[in-house]
Amino acid sequence: MNSFGISGSAYSSNGYKTCAGYPGSYGHELQDLETWRSWGWSRMVKYDNCYIPYDNITMENQYGRFKRMQDAINEIAAKYREKPFVYSLCQWGWQGPHNWAPRISQAWRIDPDIKPFWKDIASILHLAATSSLLTDHYRHADLDMLEVGNSGQGAPPGNLTYYEQRTHFTAWAFLKSHLMIGTDLRNATNQTLEILLNKDIIAINQDPNEGAAVVPFRIGNQPDYSTITYNTTSPPSYWGGNSSYGPIFMIINTADEKQEMRFNLTENWSVRAGRKYTVYDMWLHKDVGVATRDWQVTLEPHDVAALLLKDAGPEDEGIEPPCAPPFSIFQCTSPNGSYIYNGSLLKWGW
């Protein structure tokens, strides 16, 4: 396989059996690593969580049960003076893996097994919002395999729309999850291939310099910036972050109807105030305008805007207010030390 440029990877479980009922690796961690290495499968171990022993046998929680294989991986790497296996945990989000998995692994599942339905995509995005800050190079939340291409096929047959599928792909890429194709490519349509081969989106996922994921900059879909409770059917809609190529935004219409969605550029921490930006649409693959302070997108139900900003120089002269709304304006101060805010923002529509 390796001679054809294809790398095989190992799969097992931290219990007596794998989830499919084959022998697991509990008590045989070193033996199994040696076997996989002898086969040329020395790049990655996907480690599941089925058929685990009694507590009074392991006397460990999830962290301890998965650390056994990590200790063995380190021992094999030292023995052969090789890079260690990439270690990817599959514990379905049990015991808050973002709190402990980065200590022992390079990837960890945050959710139960995915299904090709919007409610599953929305639920996983809800979970990702609580842990995306932990992501960086060599440590990634694993959002499970891609369901792109599984509408009308797969097990079970899915019903994701085209818009939902490209939201799914964008989110997995921008959150720096594995991009593991989960459809039968023999049946892939042109639309499926269009999504899976989007080089602009893949470039963000594979960014060689920026390992952090996008994070929500609004909790909810309301205009007043207050913190509200969101749920698994309506995860955060507004996400931002940085890349080697410029600031990025992921705007998701989680509603069931078409929406116009507006946001301020400086809600993304990586955008500089006082600058304007050329906006590049990563699904249209072209520049779509120049943004000064804010931007608006119109999205179909469950669709996404994937935007890359490129610095286009200072803001034009004469833009008011002199500090970008909504927050900076309250402390915006003239050179003589006076606040510009006099108790009313009606002058500028606030």
C-alpha positions as a printed NumPy array, in Angstrom:
array([[  0.   ,   0.   ,   0.   ],
       [  2.739,   2.437,   0.944],
       [  4.382,   1.975,  -2.464],
       [  1.202,   3.374,  -4.046],
       [  1.239,   6.438,  -1.807],
       [ -1.53 ,   5.056,   0.41 ],
       [ -0.982,   4.693,   4.134],
       [ -2.854,   2.108,   6.146],
       [ -3.624,   2.925,   9.757],
       [ -4.403,   0.764,  12.752],
       [ -7.712,   0.513,  14.604],
       [ -8.365,  -1.13 ,  17.925],
       [-10.095,  -0.614,  21.263],
       [ -9.019,  -0.149,  24.873],
       [-11.164,  -3.125,  25.872],
       [-11.277,  -6.86 ,  25.378],
       [-12.867,  -6.467,  21.939],
       [-13.316,  -3.811,  19.286],
       [-16.782,  -2.415,  18.683],
       [-17.202,  -4.936,  15.86 ],
       [-16.33 ,  -7.814,  18.175],
       [-12.735,  -8.467,  17.056],
       [ -9.906,  -8.801,  19.61 ],
       [ -9.144,  -5.533,  21.377],
       [ -5.806,  -4.291,  22.691],
       [ -6.339,  -4.263,  26.45 ],
       [ -3.285,  -5.936,  27.969],
       [ -1.672,  -6.321,  24.527],
       [ -0.815,  -2.717,  23.691],
       [  2.894,  -3.237,  22.957],
       [  2.266,  -6.487,  21.109],
       [ -0.291,  -4.871,  18.813],
       [  1.886,  -1.83 ,  18.114],
       [  4.761,  -4.115,  17.144],
       [  2.442,  -6.024,  14.8  ],
       [  1.056,  -2.898,  13.134],
       [  4.556,  -1.496,  12.731],
       [  5.719,  -4.721,  11.068],
       [  2.873,  -4.303,   8.55 ],
       [  3.97 ,  -0.763,   7.734],
       [  1.021,   0.744,   9.62 ],
       [  3.069,   3.068,  11.781],
       [  1.415,   6.432,  11.259],
       [ -1.803,   6.43 ,  13.251],
       [ -3.836,   4.477,  15.771],
       [ -7.581,   5.045,  15.971],
       [ -8.485,   3.757,  19.432],
       [-12.068,   2.936,  20.377],
       [-13.833,   2.463,  23.707],
       [-15.781,  -0.808,  23.52 ],
       [-15.844,  -3.87 ,  25.792],
       [-13.926,  -2.138,  28.579],
       [-12.958,  -4.143,  31.694],
       [-14.582,  -3.691,  35.09 ],
       [-13.545,  -0.708,  37.159],
       [-12.043,  -2.942,  39.832],
       [ -9.724,  -4.388,  37.182],
       [ -8.461,  -1.191,  35.527],
       [ -9.022,   1.125,  38.522],
       [ -8.886,   3.951,  35.999],
       [-11.274,   6.432,  34.412],
       [-11.302,   7.328,  30.712],
       [ -7.989,   9.16 ,  30.959],
       [ -6.222,   6.224,  32.555],
       [ -7.709,   3.639,  30.225],
       [ -6.534,   5.536,  27.15 ],
       [ -3.15 ,   6.453,  28.643],
       [ -2.126,   2.779,  28.587],
       [ -1.824,   2.884,  24.787],
       [ -0.095,   6.268,  24.827],
       [  2.569,   4.885,  27.182],
       [  3.077,   1.962,  24.795],
       [  3.306,   4.305,  21.794],
       [  6.048,   6.296,  23.543],
       [  7.908,   3.096,  24.391],
       [  7.835,   1.883,  20.76 ],
       [  8.967,   5.291,  19.463],
       [ 11.918,   5.3  ,  21.871],
       [ 12.811,   1.692,  21.059],
       [ 13.077,   2.287,  17.301],
       [ 13.979,   6.004,  17.47 ],
       [ 11.014,   6.812,  15.251],
       [  8.229,   9.324,  15.286],
       [  5.413,   8.081,  17.509],
       [  2.095,   6.922,  16.136],
       [ -0.498,   9.661,  15.859],
       [ -2.963,   8.738,  18.568],
       [ -6.67 ,   9.385,  17.896],
       [ -9.169,   8.593,  20.658],
       [-12.763,   7.542,  20.071],
       [-14.604,   7.874,  23.382],
       [-17.707,   9.698,  22.068],
       [-17.191,  12.758,  24.243],
       [-17.296,  10.873,  27.55 ],
       [-15.909,  12.665,  30.624],
       [-15.161,  15.934,  28.8  ],
       [-12.226,  14.805,  26.634],
       [-11.151,  18.387,  25.906],
       [-10.11 ,  18.553,  29.587],
       [ -7.737,  15.598,  29.475],
       [ -7.271,  14.124,  25.985],
       [ -4.756,  16.796,  24.815],
       [ -2.392,  15.481,  27.498],
       [ -2.079,  12.067,  25.863],
       [ -3.35 ,  12.229,  22.272],
       [ -3.42 ,  14.219,  19.067],
       [ -7.174,  13.879,  18.437],
       [-10.272,  13.039,  20.41 ],
       [-13.909,  12.445,  19.561],
       [-16.357,  14.924,  21.049],
       [-19.628,  13.3  ,  19.995],
       [-21.554,  10.071,  19.515],
       [-21.407,   8.425,  16.082],
       [-22.503,  10.844,  13.374],
       [-25.526,  10.267,  11.133],
       [-26.288,  12.025,   7.796],
       [-28.953,  14.362,   9.161],
       [-28.916,  18.071,   9.977],
       [-29.776,  17.485,  13.643],
       [-26.535,  15.526,  13.994],
       [-24.472,  18.253,  12.323],
       [-26.076,  20.925,  14.528],
       [-25.559,  18.87 ,  17.684],
       [-21.864,  18.345,  16.932],
       [-21.39 ,  22.067,  16.255],
       [-22.997,  22.75 ,  19.623],
       [-20.451,  20.45 ,  21.285],
       [-17.554,  21.905,  19.294],
       [-18.401,  25.395,  20.527],
       [-17.463,  24.379,  24.061],
       [-14.037,  22.968,  23.211],
       [-12.757,  24.605,  20.024],
       [-10.273,  26.763,  21.966],
       [ -8.304,  23.614,  22.838],
       [ -7.48 ,  22.893,  19.192],
       [ -4.007,  23.616,  17.821],
       [ -1.248,  21.848,  15.923],
       [ -1.036,  18.204,  17.023],
       [ -4.245,  18.385,  19.048],
       [ -7.613,  18.321,  17.367],
       [-11.213,  17.667,  18.267],
       [-12.428,  14.83 ,  16.044],
       [-15.958,  15.621,  14.867],
       [-16.276,  12.142,  13.26 ],
       [-16.237,  11.224,   9.582],
       [-17.791,  13.301,   6.818],
       [-21.325,  12.544,   5.663],
       [-20.945,  14.553,   2.457],
       [-22.362,  12.519,  -0.433],
       [-24.631,  10.324,   1.673],
       [-27.981,  11.873,   0.805],
       [-30.161,   9.001,  -0.369],
       [-27.488,   6.413,   0.356],
       [-25.36 ,   5.083,   3.186],
       [-26.405,   3.388,   6.418],
       [-28.778,   4.939,   7.203],
       [-29.538,   6.833,   3.982],
       [-29.152,  10.544,   4.652],
       [-31.2  ,  13.589,   3.72 ],
       [-28.701,  16.456,   3.945],
       [-29.338,  19.21 ,   1.411],
       [-26.566,  20.641,  -0.744],
       [-26.366,  23.669,   1.581],
       [-26.21 ,  21.491,   4.685],
       [-23.442,  19.388,   3.171],
       [-21.245,  22.355,   2.398],
       [-21.897,  23.754,   5.886],
       [-20.862,  20.359,   7.261],
       [-17.644,  20.347,   5.211],
       [-16.776,  23.969,   6.012],
       [-17.322,  23.499,   9.739],
       [-15.256,  20.322,   9.944],
       [-12.435,  22.038,   8.02 ],
       [-12.466,  25.322,   9.946],
       [-12.669,  23.477,  13.274],
       [ -9.549,  21.518,  12.19 ],
       [-11.196,  18.116,  12.444],
       [-10.109,  15.103,  10.412],
       [-11.549,  15.271,   6.884],
       [-12.262,  11.579,   6.474],
       [-14.53 ,  10.848,   3.524],
       [-17.437,   8.672,   4.615],
       [-19.209,   8.064,   1.319],
       [-18.831,   5.535,  -1.494],
       [-16.807,   7.496,  -4.046],
       [-17.963,   5.174,  -6.813],
       [-21.358,   6.836,  -6.475],
       [-20.08 ,  10.379,  -5.925],
       [-21.952,  13.04 ,  -7.874],
       [-20.356,  16.148,  -9.324],
       [-21.92 ,  18.098,  -6.468],
       [-20.302,  15.789,  -3.913],
       [-16.916,  16.143,  -5.57 ],
       [-17.337,  19.928,  -5.758],
       [-17.671,  20.   ,  -1.975],
       [-14.962,  17.463,  -1.129],
       [-12.429,  19.035,  -3.519],
       [-12.845,  22.652,  -2.425],
       [ -9.187,  23.646,  -2.216],
       [ -9.901,  26.97 ,  -0.512],
       [-11.666,  25.231,   2.377],
       [ -9.099,  22.422,   2.605],
       [ -6.286,  25.002,   2.754],
       [ -7.712,  26.361,   6.018],
       [ -7.902,  22.861,   7.495],
       [ -4.318,  22.098,   6.435],
       [ -2.845,  25.52 ,   7.273],
       [  0.859,  24.927,   8.02 ],
       [  1.187,  27.901,  10.368],
       [ -2.189,  28.427,  12.083],
       [ -3.366,  25.404,  14.038],
       [ -6.181,  27.027,  16.   ],
       [ -9.818,  26.419,  15.132],
       [-12.449,  29.079,  14.584],
       [-14.396,  30.   ,  17.712],
       [-17.868,  31.494,  18.21 ],
       [-17.905,  35.258,  18.625],
       [-21.631,  35.411,  19.322],
       [-23.613,  33.009,  21.431],
       [-26.9  ,  32.967,  19.609],
       [-28.434,  34.718,  16.659],
       [-29.726,  37.92 ,  18.259],
       [-28.667,  41.487,  17.337],
       [-27.977,  42.85 ,  20.828],
       [-24.867,  40.74 ,  21.58 ],
       [-26.269,  39.432,  24.857],
       [-25.353,  35.961,  25.999],
       [-28.27 ,  33.588,  25.591],
       [-28.695,  29.872,  25.925],
       [-28.323,  28.006,  22.668],
       [-29.105,  24.354,  22.175],
       [-28.235,  21.389,  20.031],
       [-30.674,  22.397,  17.298],
       [-29.371,  25.959,  17.089],
       [-25.603,  26.102,  17.665],
       [-23.673,  29.378,  17.369],
       [-24.026,  31.015,  13.964],
       [-21.061,  33.406,  14.035],
       [-17.517,  32.024,  14.117],
       [-14.175,  33.655,  13.444],
       [-10.463,  33.017,  13.519],
       [ -7.211,  33.503,  11.703],
       [ -5.225,  31.772,   8.977],
       [ -1.92 ,  32.152,   7.18 ],
       [ -3.871,  33.879,   4.435],
       [ -5.854,  36.36 ,   6.537],
       [ -8.77 ,  36.499,   8.993],
       [-11.571,  34.011,   8.339],
       [-15.285,  33.951,   9.135],
       [-17.734,  31.066,   9.169],
       [-21.337,  32.29 ,   9.266],
       [-24.019,  29.59 ,   9.528],
       [-27.726,  30.098,   9.096],
       [-29.053,  27.651,  11.682],
       [-32.638,  28.781,  11.058],
       [-35.12 ,  26.92 ,   8.873],
       [-35.732,  29.954,   6.674],
       [-33.58 ,  32.246,   4.536],
       [-31.816,  34.952,   6.544],
       [-29.785,  38.13 ,   6.156],
       [-26.955,  38.015,   8.681],
       [-24.798,  41.02 ,   9.536],
       [-21.736,  41.194,  11.764],
       [-18.946,  43.591,  12.692],
       [-15.505,  42.668,  11.397],
       [-13.738,  43.398,  14.691],
       [-15.867,  40.793,  16.449],
       [-13.163,  38.519,  15.041],
       [-10.099,  39.085,  17.228],
       [ -7.728,  38.854,  14.227],
       [ -9.279,  41.79 ,  12.325],
       [ -7.606,  45.183,  12.79 ],
       [ -9.784,  48.199,  13.517],
       [ -9.383,  51.189,  11.22 ],
       [ -8.698,  48.973,   8.172],
       [-10.854,  47.872,   5.279],
       [-10.751,  44.388,   3.814],
       [-11.346,  42.671,   0.504],
       [-13.796,  39.826,   1.101],
       [-13.091,  36.53 ,  -0.672],
       [-15.906,  33.959,  -0.789],
       [-14.415,  30.476,  -0.487],
       [-17.433,  28.813,  -2.098],
       [-17.713,  31.228,  -5.014],
       [-13.891,  31.296,  -5.273],
       [-13.756,  35.028,  -5.934],
       [-13.65 ,  38.45 ,  -4.298],
       [-17.162,  39.696,  -3.571],
       [-16.533,  43.224,  -2.298],
       [-14.658,  45.45 ,   0.117],
       [-15.797,  45.532,   3.753],
       [-15.45 ,  48.492,   6.066],
       [-16.378,  47.709,   9.663],
       [-19.193,  45.282,   8.916],
       [-20.477,  42.777,   6.358],
       [-23.754,  41.111,   5.528],
       [-24.531,  37.76 ,   3.932],
       [-27.818,  36.274,   2.751],
       [-28.01 ,  32.557,   3.404],
       [-30.454,  29.782,   2.608],
       [-31.614,  27.551,   5.485],
       [-28.615,  25.771,   7.051],
       [-26.215,  27.296,   4.499],
       [-22.798,  28.745,   5.263],
       [-20.633,  31.699,   4.269],
       [-16.918,  30.931,   4.33 ],
       [-15.08 ,  34.226,   4.031],
       [-11.404,  35.121,   3.843],
       [-10.43 ,  38.746,   4.467],
       [ -7.46 ,  40.412,   2.801],
       [ -6.21 ,  43.767,   4.085],
       [ -7.052,  46.554,   1.639],
       [ -5.526,  49.488,   3.512],
       [ -6.794,  52.132,   5.938],
       [-10.476,  53.023,   6.192],
       [-11.569,  55.896,   3.982],
       [-11.414,  59.366,   5.531],
       [-14.49 ,  60.785,   7.249],
       [-16.103,  57.549,   8.447],
       [-18.107,  58.047,  11.627],
       [-18.131,  57.255,  14.423],
       [-14.324,  57.338,  14.717],
       [-14.342,  54.074,  16.681],
       [-16.077,  50.968,  15.397],
       [-19.426,  50.092,  17.02 ],
       [-20.802,  48.554,  19.065],
       [-18.422,  48.368,  22.022],
       [-15.384,  50.525,  21.299],
       [-17.6  ,  53.545,  20.792],
       [-18.381,  53.736,  24.515],
       [-14.727,  54.473,  25.342],
       [-13.823,  56.283,  22.121],
       [-11.795,  59.348,  23.053],
       [-10.69 ,  62.417,  21.049],
       [ -7.066,  63.581,  21.148],
       [ -8.005,  66.192,  23.77 ],
       [ -9.09 ,  63.453,  26.151],
       [-12.851,  63.876,  25.766],
       [-15.289,  61.039,  25.215],
       [-17.189,  61.344,  21.939],
       [-20.155,  59.531,  23.514],
       [-22.534,  61.989,  25.189],
       [-25.257,  59.61 ,  26.287],
       [-26.893,  59.096,  22.922],
       [-25.727,  57.153,  19.923],
       [-28.673,  58.143,  17.746],
       [-26.382,  60.295,  15.613],
       [-24.855,  57.125,  14.223],
       [-27.908,  54.927,  14.426],
       [-27.069,  53.197,  17.714]])
